[in-house]
Amino acid sequence: MNRLWHLTPRSLLIAAHDIVATALALFAAAYLRFDGGAQFFDRVPSLLGLLPYFLLFSFLVCYAFNLTTTKWRFISFPDALNIVRAATVMTLALVVLDYIFVAPATDSAFFLGRITIVLYWFLEIAFLSALRFTYRYFRYTRTRRHARTDASSMLLIGRAADAEILLRGIENGAFKQLWPVGILSPSKADYGLSIRGFPVLGGIDDLEDIVSDFARRGKSISRLVLTPSAMEPESRPESLLMRARRLRLSVSRLPSLEDGDMPRLAAVAVEDLLLRPSAKIDYGSLEALVKGKAVIVTGGGGSIGSEICDRVVAFGAARLLIIENSEPALYAVTESLGAQGNTATIEGRIADIRDRERIHRLMHEFKPDLVFHAAALKHVPILERDWSEAVKTNIFGSINVADAALASDARALVMISTDKAIEPVSMLGLTKRFAEMYCQALDHYQSGHHSEAQRIRLISVRFGNVLASNGSVVPKFKAQIEAGGPLTVTHPDMVRYFMTIREACDLVFTAVAHALGSGQIDVSVYVLNMGQPVKIVDLAERMIRLSGLEPGHDIQIVFTGMRPGERLNEILFASEEPMADIGLSGIMAAKPKESPMSAIRIWLAALEEAIAKDDRKTIRAVLKDAVPEFGETAMAREVPSVMRQ
């Protein structure tokens, strides 16, 4: 009831309307029952005496059923049910008053009577509803009239339930300058129906016929809008997009609203065609993990780091420190987050994770609850040329971050790892695996020397390629198509896993929540379920076709040969690495071999000495000793870079 003190002027005005409606309904019911005769006027003084108490009761009932706080512009069926419920409660109150209190005191002489009370129920519903639905209809017709003004004609593609979301958005003014002429549904059950006044004109296969028919009638269609159901495999979205390009129709999509985003339209990209069904995310637990916390993100200006920053702010962190060694990237991410009008205190600091003293100082001053370590060198061919740089950043830099998080009493550190760390064949995978081993050893040490409340969790999360990230193959292919080709693919059998940055980052948060809340202290390496692998040459061909071109005719695909450190197929678990189901959608646990911290310290000392001398032979020997499953594919290539084509 404390909410009563926070009623807005609009709510008080609605409450006044409901009180007047209740009074009118009560007097009108009595007037109609007694035909406006003497019996009615005999009861008027008693009705006036009863009225203040009954109106106070009616106000509380209306408030309890949210009638005073519902915005009339959006009134709908649930609000109509609330009106019926409120009227029923007030009617039952009259029954109790008349049959339990009045009748026994007056020798069964009812004050209102059964007919009056039934009339009241109908009139109360009518009086509470009339002005509300009149206003709703007025706003509805005005919004539809404005929406049609200067709106482009478009077809809506998708099943009825999805189409209804967009149509409701158009009616409410959420989408501007859009007016559907009809709907094409992949479900035959929708054919011939009307959804919010818009007809289902047929199926997706009828696209050309319907566009031609409207063109003949002088009502040219210029746009298609795809709902989530139109992007499902059974709807054949790739074919639909190619046909739309031939018809010169612009195409937009309505993304899924499962994550709570505001409805919006977005351009359709090839990434949308690669998506598998997303894992089910418990956003409530993620908000509980982050809300009110102090969070540090290293490498916050990168593709994954910036998305983690965005989610940290969205989940309600109190403070966010972004550590980034690129000034332009740091500026871009802080400006982007600042423009969103968030309540979190956001600070960006230029720092290199190789600088141990600075990283320790920054974390000591900030005192984080959570640390997300996304900073790394990640480009496979570049790292194959510069082993020492990979070791300095991916191994020693990660150790600096882990040690600083431990020293600053953080609750958890999560290191963003890679599927290339599994039976690694590249310097990227090898250095990431070594960093995982250090975090494993430190996490294991913490579990043996500190209570659950005092210990820090240090976990690693492995996943594959994320779509549209810096260096991803999709932006590269887009640029090559715009340049007229050719598209360069290293090998015809090259296969990779893909997922969206948003889903990958949300699953990273899910892994942290599990590590802190599950009590499974033996799990320190998490692996994201990447779905089905995608053949890179098939991806290239699809992107060419979606551009309205033909592979091999308009644009060529050239195979350039595998680069140092690459392998044809990425794997998610090592052959001798146990995996465990931890009951989370989209995440598995890996249990790789653990090395004692004493051995890791010896390897680190040897690596530090080898790096100082840029001794590749010793670096190879030390890393091979530390990670025996390391394959020779990458290290065997000692060909000078000038000789590689």
N, C-alpha and C positions, 0 to 999 in steps of 0.2 A: 504493500500500500504506500510505500515511500514514494512510488512513482507519481502519486497524486499531486505531490508538491512541484512536479516538473511539467505540468500541463502547459502547453503553449497557448497563445491567444487563439490560434486556429482550432485547437482541441476544445477550448472552452466555448467557442462559437458553435461547434458541432454538438457539444453537450447541451447547450441551450436549445438547439433545434430538436434534439431527442426528447428533452423535457417537455417542450411545447407539444410535440407529436404525441407523447404519452398522455398528457392532459386532454388533448383533443380526442384521442381514441377512447378514453374512459368516459368522457361526457357524451360523445357521439353514440357509443354503445348503449348507454342508459337512455338517451333520447330516443333512439330507434326502437329499443325494447318496449318502452312505455308510450310510444307514439307521440311524444312531446306533451302528454297530458298531465293531469294533476299528480299522478303517482311519480312522474319524473320530477316535477317541481317540489314535491314533498321531500324528495331525497337530495335536492341540491344543497341545502345547508350541511347535511352530513357529508356529502361528497367534498364540499369545500373544506370541511374540517379534516377529512382524511387525506386530502390532496397533498399537502406539504410533505407528510411522512412518506407517502407512496412515491412522490416525485424524487425524493432523496434516495429512496430504495432503487428507483428506476435508473438514476444516474450511476449508482454503484454497479448495477447489473450491466448497463451499457458499457461502462468502463472495463468491467471484467471480461466482456466478450469483444473488446477492442473496437467497439463501434465509434468511440470518441477519438481514436488515434489513427483510424484508417483514412488514407488520402482518397477522396472521392473520385479523383481522376482515374484511379486504378482499381476501382471497386469491381469485384468479380464474384464468381460462384461461391467461394469460401466465405466471402463477406455476407452474401445472401443467407447462407446457412447460419452465420452468427446472428443475423437479425431474427431468424426464426427461433433460434435458441434463446435469445434474450426475451423475445415476446412470450415464449413458452414459460420461462421462469417467472416473469411478471404475472402471467395468467394464473400459474399455480399459486402464487402469493395471494391473488384475489380469492381463489378457491379456498385456501386455508383460512383467510380472513372471514369469508362469508359462511363457510360450513362448520368451522371449528370454534370460532370466537363469537360471531354474531348470532347464528341460529340457536345455539343452546341458551343464550342469554335472553332471547325473545320468543321462546316457545316455538321454535322451528320457523319463525318468520324470517325468510332470507332477505337480506338487504339488496343484493344485486340479482341473484338468481342465475340458474344455469344458462339461459339463453343470452343474458347480458354478458356473461363471462365469455361465452363462445364468440359472440359478436366482437367483443373487445380484442380477442386473439387475432381475428382476421384484420380488424381495423388497425391494430398496433403494427402488424407487419406491413400493411399498406402505407401507413403514415411514415414509418421509419424508412421505407424503401423509396417512396415516390420521388422526393427531391434528390436523393442520392443518385438514382438511376437516370433521372432526367439530366442532371449535371454530367454524368458519365456519357450519356448519349450525345450531349452537346459537344463535349470535348472530343469524343470519338469522331463525330462527323466533321468537325472543324479541322482536326489533325489530318484526317484522310483527304480533305479538300486541299489543304496546304501541301500534303505529300505529293499529290498528283501534279501540282504546279511545277512546271519546268523539270519534271522527273523523267529519267530515261526509262524506256520500256525494257523490261527484263523478264527472263524465265527463271523460275526457282526450281532447282533440281534436288529431289530428296523425298524421303518418306514423310507422311503427314505429321508425325510428332515433331520432326526436325523443322519442317516448313513452318509449323505453327509458331515456333520461337521467333523466327525472322519476321513473320507477318505481325505478330504482336509488337515487335520492336518498331516496325514501320508505323503502326497505329499510334504508338506512344511517342513517336518523334525521335526515337533513338537512331534511326537510319534516315538520312536526308536524301532527297532527290532520287528516290528509288520507287518504282511502282511496278509490281509484277502483273503481267497479263495473264499468267496462269502458272501451273505447277506440272512438272514432269516427275513421276514417281517410279522408282524401281519396283514397287510393290503393286501387283495387280489388284489387290484388295482396295486400293485407293482410287482406281479408275472410275470416272464418272461422278466422283464426290466433289463437294465444295468445302474448303477449309477457310473459315473466317471470311466467307464471301468470295474467295478466289477459287476458280475451277481447276480440278486436276484434268489436264488436257490429254494425258496419255502417258506412255512410258518413255524411257530415255531413248529408245530406238526410234521414236517418232520425231526426234529433234529437227531433222532437215525438213520434213513435211510441215511441221507447225511453223517454223521460221518462214518458209516459202508462202504458206497460207496467209500469215499476217502481213508479209511484204506485199502480196497482191491486194490486200485490203487497205494499203497505205498506212499500216501501223508497224513499221519496221522495228524488229527487236535488235537491240544493240549490245545486250549483256546477258551473261549467265551468272547466277549465284549458286554455288554448290554448298549444301549442308553436309554435316559429317557423314550421313548415310550415303551420300553420293560419292564419297571418297573410299568406301569399302570395296574390297576386291570384286564382289559379285556385281557391283554397279559398273565395272570396267572403266575406272576414271581415266586411264591413259588414253583409251579409245575416244572417250567423251571429249577430252582436251584437244586431241588432234582434229576431231570433227568441228569443234568450236573454232579452231584456228582457220580451217578451210572456209568456214562461214563468216570469217572476220568478226567474230564476237569476242568482246573482252570477257574475261573470266575472273570471278572473285570467289572466295569461300568464306563460310561462317565456321570458325574454329570451334572445337569442343568447348563447352562451358563447364566441364567437370571440375576444373580447378578454381572455379569461382571468378574467373575473369569477366569483365564487362563485355557484353555482346559487341562485336566489331567485325568488319569485313577485312579480309587480307587477300593479297595476291596469291594465286596458286603457284607453287614452286614444285620442282621435281622432288624435293625432299618430302613433300606430302605423299607422294606415291610410294615411298620407301618405308613408310611407317607401318610397324606392326601394331596390334592393339597395345595400348600403354598399360603399364603396371598400375594396379590400384594403389593410390597413395593415401595414407591417413594424414591429412593436412592438420588435423587437430593436434596430433602428437608432435608434428614438426613445429607448429606454433608454440606448443608448450616447451619444446626444447630450446627455442631461440628467444621467445618473448622476454623482454626486460634484461637480456644478457649483454655482456661486452664481447665482441667478436673481432678477431683479426683474420684477414684474408691475405695471404702472400700471393704475388702474381695476380693481383686483383684487376689489372688492366687487360689481361688476356681474355680469350673467348670464354673459357670455363670459369676463370676467376671472376670476371665481371658478372656472369650469370649467378654465381654464388653470392656475390655482393647484393645483387638485385633481390634474391630470395631471402637473404638475411634481413634486409630492410622490410620486405613484404611480410615476413613472419614476426615482425615487431621487436627487433633488437633495440636496446637502448642506445648502444654505442657501437660504431663500426670503424675499425682502423684498417685502411687499405695500404699494403706495402707493395711497392712496384718500383722497378729500376728504370722504367721507360717514362720519361716526363710526358710525352704526348698521350700515352696510354693512361697514365694516372690522371691527367687533366680531363680526358674524355669520360672516364668512368665516374669521377667525382661530379662533373658537370651534369651528366645524365641522371645520377641519383639525386642530386640537388634539385633538378627541375621537376622531380616527381612530387615535391612537397611533403616529404616524409617527416615524421617526428624524430627519427633517430639522429643522433649526433654523429656526423660522418667526417672523418679526418683521413687525408691521404698523405703518406710520407714516402719520399724517394729513399730507397735503400736497396742494397744488394744482399741477398741471403748469404753470399760468401763472406760478408763482413760480420764476423761472429760478435764482436763487441757491440756494434750498432744494433744488431738484431736483439741481443740480450737487453740492451738499454731500452729499446722501444717497447719490448714486451714487459719489462719490469715497471716502466712508467704507466703503461696502459692497463696492466693486470687483467688479461682476458679470461673469460670463462671458456670460450671455444676458439680453437685455431684451425683454420682451413688452409692447408699448405698446397697451393696450386702452382707455385712458381717452379719452373723447370725449363731445361732445354729439351726440345721434343722432336726436332726434324732429323729423321733417321740418316739420310745421306750426309748431312753436314756433320753430325756427331761422329760418323765413321772416319771423317778426316781429322777431327779434333778431339781425340780421346781425352786429353788432359782437361779440356774445358768441360766436357760432360761429367768427368769425375768431380771437378771442383764444384759445379753447381748441383748436380743431381744427387751426389753422395754427401760431400762435405757441407753444401748448403742446406740439405735436408737435415743433417745432423745438427747444424746450428739452430735450425728452427725447432727441432724436437727438444734439444737441451734447453733452449730459451723458454719453451712452453712449460717444461717441467719446472724450471727455476721460478717461473712467475705464478706457479700454483694454478694453472689452467685445469679445467675439468676434463678436457679432451683435446687431442690433436688428431686430425684426419689428414692423411697424405693422399693426394690424387695420384694414383698409379696408372698402370696401363696393362692391357692384355699381352703386350710385348715382353713383359717381365716373366712370362711363363715359358720355361725352357728357352731362354733368350738366345737369339742369334745376332743381335745388334747391340751397339754400345748404349742406345737408349734403354732397351729392355734390361741389359745387364746392370746399368747403374741404378735403375729403378728397383730391380730385385734386391740389390745390395742395400738400398735405402729401406726397403720393406724389412729386410733382415734386422737392421738396426732398430727400427720401431718395434718389431716383434720382441727382440731381446729386452729392450727397455720396458715394454709393456709387461713382459713376463717377470722381470725384476720387480716392478712396482707391485704386482699381485702377491709376491712373496714377502715383501717388506713393509707394506702399508695396508691399513684397513680399507674396506670398500669405500668408505666416506672420504678418505684422505688421498687415495690413489688417483693418478691421471690415467686415462685410457689413451693409448696411442694405436691407431688403427690405420690400415691402408685400404683403399677402395680401387679395384681394378675395373676398367672398362675399355672398350674399343674406340672406334672413330665416332666423333660427334659431328652431326651435319652442320654445315655452314660455319664451322670453326676456322680460325686462321690456319692456312695450309691445307685445308680439306680439299679433296678431289672435286667436289661439286662446284665450288666457286672457280676452280681452275678450269673445269670443262666449260662453264658458262662463258668465261673470258675467251677461251679458244673458239667457241661457237661464234661469238660476236666478232672475232677477228677473221672468220671464214675458214677456220681449221688450219691444220688437221688437229684431231684430238689425240693426245699421246697417252698410251697405256703401256705399262711396262711389260706385261705378259698376258696372253689370251686366257690363261687359267687363274689369274690373280683374283682372290676372293677376300672380302673384308666384311666385318660387322659394322652396322650403323645404328645410331639412336640420336634423338634430339638432345640438344644441350639442356633444355628444361627438364626433361625426364631424368637424364643422367644426374643432374644436380639435386633434384628432389630425392632420388634414390640414395645419393650420398648423405643427405640429411637423415634419411630413414635409417641408414646404417649406423650413423652416430647415435641416434635415439636408441637403437637396439643395443649398441655397445654400452651405453650408460644405464639402460633400464632393464636389460634382460638377465643380468647376473651370470651370463656365459663368458667367464673370464678367459676361456681357452680360445676364443675367436678374436683374432686381430687382423685378419685379411678377409675382406669381403669382395665378392665378384658379382657384377651386375649381369643379369640375363639379357644378352644382346639380341635375342631372337634368331631369325634365320640369316645366314650370311648372304651377301650380294656379290655377284660376279661383276667385276669392274667394267669389263667390256660390254656387258649387258646394260649397265648403268649408262655408259657412254652412248650406246645406240638409242636408248630411251630418251636421253636428253636431246639428241639430234632430232628425233621424230617429234618430240614435243615442241621443238622450235619450228615445226612445219617443213623440215628438210628430210632428206633420205640418206641414211648412212651408206657410204661407199659410192654415192652418186653426187650428192651436193657437198658433202663433207666426208673426208677420209678419216679412218682411224689407223694410227701408226703405232706399231709395237716397238718400243725403244730398248727393251731388255731390262732385266731386274737390276736394281741398284744395290750398292753395298748395304748389307744389313737387313735386306728385305727377305721375306719368305712368302710362298704362294698362299698359304692358309694360316690365319691366326687361330690360336687355340685359347680356350677359357680356363682349362685346368691341365696341369702337368700330368704325365702318364702315371707317376708314382705319388701324386698329391691327393690325399683324401679330400673329398668335398662333402658338405653337410647341408641338409635342408634346415633352415632356422625358422621356418614358418612365416617368412615375409615374401610377399609378391614381388618378383623381379630381382631378388637378391639371394645369392647362395654364399656359404662360408667356405673358404679354402683353409686347409691346414698344412701349409708347406713346412718343409724341414726347418727346424730352428737351430741356430748356431749360438754357442755361449758367448756372452759379452766379452769374455777374456780373449777368445779367438778373434772376434771382430776388432778389438782394439789393436791386436797385432797386425791384422790386415790393413787397418787404417794407417798405422805408423809406416808400414811399407809403401802404401800408396802415396802418402804425403812425400816421402823421400823420392819416389819415382817421378812424381809430378814435378818436383823441383828441378829434376834433371831432364824432364820430358822423355823419359825412358819407356818407350812403348812396349818393349819386350818384358820389362818387369811389371808394368801395368797389366799386361795380358796374363802373366803368370800368377799374379796375386788374385786377380778377379776370377781366373779359372779355378784356383784353389778354393776361393770363397763360394763360388757357384759352379759346382762340378757338372751340372746339367747344361752348362753353357755350350752351344753348338759352335762349330768352327766356321760356319758359313761367312760370318762377317769378318772375323779376325784373319782368315786366310787370305783376304784380299789386300795385298800390300801394293797394288798397282798404283803408281802416281796418278793424281787426279787429272793431270793434263792429258793422260792417255785414255781416259774414260769418255765414251761417246754418249 
